Amino acid sequence: MQGEDSRTETPEASETIVRATIVVPGLGPGGTEHVVNLVSNHWASKGFEVTILTFEEPTSVAYYAFDPRIEIWRIGGAERPRGKLHSALLAWRRMRRLATALRRSRPTFVLSFLTRTNVLTLLAGNRLKVPIIVSERNNPQLQPFGRGWKWLRERLYPRAFGLVTMTRGALEMFPPTMRKRGWVVPNAFDLPEGWHNRRQENILTAVGRLTYQKGFDLLLEAFAKIAPDLPEWQLCIWGEGEDRAKLEAQRERLGLVDRVRMPGVTKRPGEWVETADVFVLSSRYEGWGIVLLEAMAAGIAVVSFKCEWGPEEMVSDGKDGILVEREDIEALATALLKVMRNPLLRYQLGRSAEESARRFSQDRVLADWDEVAVAATRAST
């Protein structure tokens, strides 16, 4: 949704062959990967020649289903670094591999996702002379990614043709010169096809990577405060990540082993919406929080921290969900208790949430991505 551009139609393959090369670290479960899936499938249906470049190994399997017309090139380089020098060496190798793959893909334009990958793409594509768009998918102020990467971002991002963020607040973290070439494109919800409502089991649900950012440690503390008052309820945290052991130890320390399940990643994308009676987002910060929107679209009552950025764009407090101050464990516990105790309130919030979520339908959001594609295609000719 760029301020200066009016909406225009996507160039079709019959008029010109548009080759969109998309760069993303991997194609596992996650919000960014989901966006890449939606956008690339949409552009392929429009007649674009779409190539996706990842740093995965060739044997990797995508979590989401991609249009068979899309080419996925897994160029490797996902090795974990062993210290700063090794990390720099791995980044250099990834950049060289990426430069070769970018040239081979012969792009009309390049779209890159996530900070480190954006930096490598701008370095690797420096001689391509085609528009490169970078997309930030998190809170650019709070997300930790190292001083070296931050230094490179500040110097390389101005070279990009454009910048895509998910919220206006995130875009305003960048200099005015970049905001002039910026688009705010929120995430769209994408509920699983043929999903069935299997609720009424009193399950409080949270979804996300098991990391510090997602605040599941805060959620466990909040749930421990209300668990004695809600003996029929369970907490289910879907996801996987490096903090699993810490969270499992915390669960045991709080005496919640029989009340909190951590089953990993769902077999089918979005499957968790079928069983969630209440959804909670406990993140310390977010780029958007797509799982919150998916819960709303599925008619689930939601409770969320007012973390930056995302929840306040989706939820009107008290109308279609409950918002509480970021990292306030007492407030989170109080809000959850209120919603979980009151079936009528859950129903009312869920109905309103489903209606509100329609603002972020795929048709509307993909039309915004088409604006980005049109501007980049015009600049390449």
ABEGO torsion letter per residue (X at the ends): XBAABBBBBBBBAAABBBBBBBBBABABBEAAAAAAAAAAAAAAAAGBBBBBBBABBAABBBABBBBAABBBBBAEGABBBBEAAAAAAAAAAAAAAAAAAAAAAGBABBBBBEAAAAAAAAAAAAAAGBBBBBBBABBAAABBAEAAAAAAAAAAAAABABBBBABAAAAAABBAAAAAABBBBBBBBBBBBGBBBABGAGBBBBBEBBBAAAGAAAAAAAAAAAAAABAABBBBBBEBEAAAAAAAAAAAAAGAAAABBBAEBBABBGAAAAABABBBBABABBAAGAAAAAAAAAGBBBBBBBBOBGAAAABBBGAAEBBBBBGBAAAAAAAAAAAAABAAAAAAAAAAAAAAAAAABAAAAAAAAAAAAAAAAAAAX
